[in-house]
Amino acid sequence: MCLKLVGTPNATKPLAGMCDSTCCPQATHHPCHRPVWAESVRTKQVFIESIGRNHKTEKARLQADLDRDVKVLASIDAAAA
């Protein structure tokens, strides 16, 4: 998937910086990735709380991103348990 997104379908290896577990079954997250995902959750929660009522679309978009981050964080925790 990552190779198609950047227009390199003939490459022989995935692009690690584009790993997205929502798009690619080969993308993995490990305990060493947890701090980055946890910080992303924290930052998005704070930002969502600061968005005014008139910005419902932006709030919904960020909430979807936050939900994804929370899901990834939960999978990291479940795998570590």
RABEL-V588222 format. One record per run of one state. SS is the DSSP state (~ for helix, > for strand, _ for the rest). FROM is the first residue (numbers start at 1). TO is the last residue. Records with the same first field share a line. If there is no record, write none. Layout:
# RABEL-V588222
SS->FROM-TO / FROM-TO
This chain:
# RABEL-V588222
_->1-1 / 6-15 / 19-30 / 51-55 / 81-81
~->2-5 / 16-18 / 31-50 / 56-80
